[in-house]
Amino acid sequence: MTVKGKRAYIPPEAEGIIITRALEYPRLKRTPLAEKLQKELQSKKYDVPEIEVLERKISKYRQRVTADPQDKPWSTATLDNYPIPPEALSSVLQAWVYTQEKMDGMFTIRHAKWVSRLYAAIKDIRELTRLASSYATSELIGEISKKTTFNSSPLDLQLYALTKVELRGSSVKFASQQELVGVRVIGQKVRPYSTAPEKFVVCGLGENPSPSKSQLPERAW
């Protein structure tokens, strides 16, 4: 039974959803965003905080982000203070353009950092940009939330699938944002700095293991 009001319990997974939406929609006013969050939390069977509670949380997380230089827009002018490997620049530029044209979002210094770390493993710019964005968001959630810590293991499983490494007839299920925030993969806890669990849900890793669009994390709205 979900609880509505000030006494609503907000677990780490729900807190992560609030943070993610606050960062995904920086231009959306607090009240409409809080109303959308109430519907999303209720649909996922979480307790539902009051509008005022959600508005305060939205403001708090947005203010924390604006204070971190890593979450400022990226350009080549930022390379003096936030350098990337020269060989990664082409991929970063393509991801920068893709984000603005196809994802309708802001490409930050943090995003560029993750693209520069992953570009050698993923050649497809669409997949590279989206996965780097997931890494950047999850890292940011870990930094600004007191309830969650950044553990890249669920995303590493997605990276593993994208690099077309066979798992002897099994494959990695692509985690939802809720699973990423809660550090859960297919109902199992992933131990930090450990290998992946032995049991996976088969989703078609074979001759062409690259994920389809439907397998990639989607926006809630």
N, C-alpha and C positions, 0 to 999 in steps of 0.2 A: 504494500500500500504506500503510495507516494504521499509525502507531507508537503503542504504549501504554507508559506509564510516565513517569518523570521527564524523559527526553530528548525527550518529545513537543514538536514545534514548534507554537506557537500563533500563527497569523497574525492581523492586525488584525480580520478578519471573525469569526474564532472568539472572539477576545477580546471583541468587541462582543456576541456571543451570551451569553457568561458574565456580562458586566455587565448586560445586559438582564434575564436570568433572576434575577439576584441582586436587582434592583430590583423586578421584577414580583411576586416572592414573598418579601417581607420577613419573613413569619411562618413560612415553611417552614425547618425546621432544616437546617443545613449539609450533613450527610451525605446525607439523602434528595435534596436538591437537586443535590448533586455527582453522585450516581448517575444522576439524570435527565439531567444535562448530559453525562455520559459517553455515554449512549445517543444523545442528540441529535447530539453532535459526530461520533460514529462513523457515524451514519446519513447525515451530510452529508460523509463522507469526509475529515474532519479527523483529525489525530493526537489521541490520547486521553490527557490527563494523568491521573496517579494521583489517587485520591480526596483525599489529603492536600493536593496542589497546588491542586485546585479549591476545597477548603475554605478555604485561606488567601486565595485570590483573592476568594471570596465575602465573607469577613470584611472584607477590605481595602476593597472597593467599597461595602459597606454602611456602614462607618465613615465613609468620605468623604462619603457622602450625608447622614448625620445631622449633619454639621458645617456644611452649607450651609442657611441660612435659607430659600432658595427652595424647598427640598424638604420644608418643614414643611407641615402641613395648612393650606389656605386657609380664611379666613372674612372677613366684612366688617371684622372687627377688625384684619386685616392691612393694610388699605388706607392707614393712616397712613404706614407705611413702604414699602409696595409698591402705589402707586396705579394704577388703571386708568382709562381714559376713562369718565366717568359714563354715556355712552350704551351702553357695553359691559356694564354691570352686569347687565342682564336676561339676556343670553346666558350670562354667566359663572355666574349663579345656576342657570340651567337645566342647564348642563354639570356643575355641582357636584352637583346632584341626580341627573342621569343616571349619572354615574360611580359614585355610591354604590349606586344601585338596580339598574343594568343591567351594569356592568362590574366590580363587586365590588372596587373599588380605592380608593386614596386620591387625592383631588383636591388637588393641591399649589399653592403660590403660583406655581410655574413653569408649571403647567397653566393657571392663570388668566391668566397673562401671554400665553400663546399663544392662548387663546380670545379675549382682548381684541384681539389683532392680526389674527385671521382672521375674526371674526364678521361683518364687513361683506361678506365674499366668499361665505360659506356660511351659508345660512339654516336648513338642516336640522340640528337639535341633535345627532342621532346622528352624522352625518357630521362635523360641526364638532368634537364632543368627541373622537372617535376620531382625527381628523387632528391636532388640537392635542396629543393625548397622544403621537402619533408624533413631532411636532416636539420636544416637551419631552424625550422619552426620547433622541432622537438628539443634542440639544444637551447633555444630561447626560453621555452617553457620550463626547462630544468633550471635555468638561471634565475628566473623571476618568480617561480613558485616555491613556496616553503614545503609543499606537500609532495612534490615529485622531484626526481633527479634524472639527469639525462643518461639514458642507457641506449646505445645505438644498436643493440642486438636485433630487435625486430626489423629495423631498416637494413641492417647488414644482410639479413636473409633475403630481402628484396634485391639488394645489390648482387648477391650471390646468384639469384635466378637470372638477373639481367645479363650477367657475364657469361651465361650459357654453360655453366658447369653442371654436368649431369650428377644426379643423386640416385643412380641405379633404379630407375623406374618411379621414383617419388619426386615430389616437387614442393616448393615453398608456397604456402598460402599468403597472398598479399594482405598485410594487416590493415585494418581500418584505423582511422585517427584515434578512436577510443582505445584500441589495442595498443597503439604506439605510446599513447600517454600513460596507460596503465602498465606498460612493459609486459604485455601479454601477447603470446603468439599461439593461436589455436587452443586457447584455454589452459596453456601451460606457462608457468613463470620461466623466464629466460634468465639464467644466472649471469651477472655481469662478467665480462671477460671469459666466458665459457663457450664451448662449442654448442651448436644448436641441438635441440632435443632430437631424439632418434626418430620419433613418429611425426610424420607430416601428412597433411591432406593432399592427395594427388589432384593437381589442377592442370596437368598437361605438359609437363616438362619433357621434351623429347627432341625431335628434329628441329623444332622452332620454338624454343622456350621463352622468347620475348613476350611480355605480357600484352594483352590487348588493352584497349582503352578502358574497357569495363573492369579490368583487374586493377587499375591504378586508383589511388585514393581520389574520391570525388569531393567537391565542396558540398556542404550541407544544403545550401540554398542557391 
